[in-house]
Amino acid sequence: MPLSEDEQRILSEIEDHLYESDPALAREVAQTTIYSHAFRRLKIAAVGFLAGMGIMVGLLSVSFLLSFVGVLAMLFSLLWFVDNLRILGRAGLAEMTSGSRVGLSGVFGEAGDKMRDRFRRSDDDVA
């Protein structure tokens, strides 16, 4: 059910008041999604996995048991990563990665646009 004009005006006033009173909070609320926390934990789990791998490789020559601590850190980090990946889901992953994707225009610049135009023109000429 869409909001009435009066309700939209009230929400707009509340938003403006929030931006005036606490701009840092307003900026954080605007940037944070329901998936932000799970995505942040994915990053932490990946760093933990890499740290566990470093511990495992670095301490293997010192002691097998200390190297096993690195293996356990890798295992727990991997399990935490999978758990957060399930929480994030397909929709959350698509939302979080949509801003960081680089298309052809980002890689090739105007050359990619020119190639697409050529292919479009050749399709139009045939038809």
C-alpha positions as CSV (number, residue, x, y, z in Angstrom):
1,M,0.0,0.0,0.0
2,P,1.6,3.3,-1.0
3,L,2.0,6.1,1.4
4,S,-0.2,9.2,1.1
5,E,1.3,12.6,0.3
6,D,0.9,13.6,4.0
7,E,2.7,10.5,5.2
8,Q,5.5,11.0,2.6
9,R,5.9,14.7,3.7
10,I,6.1,13.6,7.4
11,L,8.8,11.0,6.6
12,S,10.7,13.5,4.6
13,E,10.7,16.0,7.5
14,I,11.9,13.3,9.9
15,E,14.7,12.3,7.5
16,D,15.7,16.0,7.1
17,H,15.7,16.4,10.9
18,L,17.9,13.3,11.3
19,Y,20.4,14.7,8.8
20,E,20.5,18.0,10.7
21,S,20.8,16.6,14.2
22,D,23.1,13.6,13.6
23,P,24.7,13.5,10.2
24,A,27.1,10.6,11.1
25,L,24.2,8.4,12.2
26,A,22.2,9.3,9.1
27,R,25.2,8.5,6.8
28,E,25.7,5.1,8.6
29,V,22.0,4.2,8.4
30,A,21.9,5.1,4.7
31,Q,25.0,2.9,3.9
32,T,24.1,-0.1,6.1
33,T,21.9,-2.8,4.8
34,I,20.6,-6.0,6.5
35,Y,23.5,-7.8,4.8
36,S,26.3,-5.6,5.9
37,H,27.0,-7.4,9.1
38,A,27.1,-10.9,7.5
39,F,29.4,-9.6,4.7
40,R,31.7,-8.0,7.3
41,R,31.9,-11.4,9.1
42,L,32.7,-13.1,5.8
43,K,35.7,-10.9,5.4
44,I,36.8,-11.6,8.9
45,A,36.5,-15.3,8.4
46,A,38.5,-15.1,5.2
47,V,41.3,-13.2,7.1
48,G,41.1,-15.8,9.8
49,F,41.5,-18.6,7.3
50,L,44.6,-17.0,5.8
51,A,46.0,-16.4,9.3
52,G,45.4,-20.0,10.2
53,M,47.2,-21.1,7.0
54,G,50.1,-18.8,7.9
55,I,50.3,-20.3,11.4
56,M,50.1,-23.8,10.0
57,V,52.9,-23.3,7.4
58,G,55.1,-21.1,9.7
59,L,54.9,-23.4,12.7
60,L,55.1,-26.8,10.9
61,S,58.9,-26.8,11.2
62,V,58.7,-25.9,14.9
63,S,56.1,-28.3,16.2
64,F,53.4,-30.5,14.7
65,L,51.0,-29.6,17.6
66,L,51.4,-25.9,17.1
67,S,50.8,-26.3,13.4
68,F,47.6,-28.2,14.2
69,V,46.4,-25.0,16.0
70,G,46.6,-23.3,12.5
71,V,44.6,-26.2,11.0
72,L,41.9,-25.8,13.6
73,A,41.9,-22.0,13.0
74,M,41.4,-22.7,9.3
75,L,38.6,-25.2,10.0
76,F,36.7,-22.9,12.3
77,S,37.2,-19.9,10.0
78,L,35.9,-22.0,7.1
79,L,32.8,-23.1,9.0
80,W,32.1,-19.5,10.1
81,F,32.5,-18.4,6.5
82,V,30.0,-21.0,5.3
83,D,27.5,-20.1,8.1
84,N,27.7,-16.4,7.2
85,L,27.4,-17.2,3.5
86,R,24.1,-19.0,4.2
87,I,22.9,-16.1,6.3
88,L,23.8,-13.7,3.5
89,G,22.1,-15.8,0.8
90,R,21.9,-15.2,-2.9
91,A,20.1,-11.9,-2.7
92,G,22.5,-10.5,-0.1
93,L,25.5,-11.6,-2.1
94,A,24.1,-10.0,-5.2
95,E,23.4,-6.7,-3.4
96,M,26.8,-6.6,-1.7
97,T,28.8,-7.3,-4.9
98,S,26.7,-5.1,-7.2
99,G,28.6,-2.0,-6.3
100,S,32.0,-3.5,-6.8
101,R,31.5,-5.1,-10.2
102,V,33.4,-3.6,-13.1
103,G,31.8,-4.0,-16.5
104,L,33.4,-3.7,-19.9
105,S,33.3,0.0,-19.7
106,G,35.3,0.0,-16.5
107,V,38.0,-2.3,-18.0
108,F,38.1,-1.1,-21.6
109,G,36.7,2.4,-21.3
110,E,35.4,3.8,-24.6
111,A,36.9,0.9,-26.6
112,G,34.3,-1.5,-25.1
113,D,31.5,0.9,-26.0
114,K,32.8,1.2,-29.6
115,M,32.9,-2.6,-29.9
116,R,29.3,-3.0,-28.6
117,D,28.1,-0.3,-31.1
118,R,29.8,-2.1,-34.0
119,F,28.1,-5.4,-33.1
120,R,24.7,-3.6,-32.7
121,R,25.1,-1.9,-36.1
122,S,26.1,-5.2,-37.8
123,D,22.9,-6.8,-36.4
124,D,20.8,-3.9,-37.5
125,D,22.3,-4.0,-41.1
126,V,21.5,-7.7,-41.5
127,A,17.8,-7.3,-40.4
